[in-house]
Amino acid sequence: TFMTMAYILAVNPNILSAAGMNPTAVLLATCLASFLGTMCMGLMANLPFALSAGMGLNAFFAYTVVGNMGYPWQVALLAVFTDDRIVHPVYRPLFNVIPMSLKQAVSVGIGVYIAFIGLQNAGVVVNNDSTLVSLVSFTDDFRTSGICALLAIIGIFLTAVLYIKGIKGSI
């Protein structure tokens, strides 16, 4: 739980600052929201669960809505607020009709999207003029971005090996 919360506190300002938001303000808001959510969960529900920001929607917000669609982050936040207050009560009965396998597939898709963003930030996946997605050229750019991408891949494989061996704290 500590590592997850530390990860969210480190990554959430980085993701939302890509949308133009102040990273210090986002860090403070994430800390306060995590604290309040966790305290409410403990004191009101009497459950030992920590609550924090949802990273999948933050990445969609920053990179797709603000980055690709070009909306200002203030307008995107208004859309999130409107969705929560107006649209959410309407589509909730429709959401209950969706099969569980499709709901799980959407969660997996969001996870793959976050992994893709991580690979882009690590320099493993780079923009290409024709396809917009390609692997970094390890031989041409080895002294600059190639070595960083290689270290990221080694870290991913090392994490996978430690996880498969059942070592605590591997992820």
C-alpha positions, 0 to 999 in steps of 0.5 A: 500500500505504501509503495502504491501511494508513493507511486501515485504521489510521484506519477500523478503530478507528472501526468497532469502537468503534461496537460498544463496543470501546476505539478505542485498544486496537483501534488498537494491536491493528490495528497489531500484527496488521498488523506481524506479518502483514506481517513473516511474509509477507515473512520466511516467504513472501518476498513483498512483500505487506502484511497487515491486518484485513478491513474487510468482516467488521469492519463486519458484526461491529460494525453487524449482529451487535453493533448490530442483533442486540444481542449484546455485542462480547465474545460476538461475538468468541467467535463469531468465534473459534468459527467459526475453530476449529470451523466453518471446517474443516467448511464449507471443502469446501462452500466449494470447491463454490460457483461462482466467480461467486457468490463474486465476487458476495458480495465485491461485496455486501460492498463495497456494504455498506461503501460504504453505511456510508461514505455513512451516516457522510458524512451522505448516507444518513440514517434515515427512519421508514418505510424506514430509508434515505433521502437527506439533505434538502439544502434543509432541512438545508443549513447543517448536514448538507446541506453535509457530504453535498454535500462528500462527494458532490463528493469521490466524483465528483472521485475518480471523475474522477481515477481514470478519467483514470488519475491515480496516487493518485486513490483 
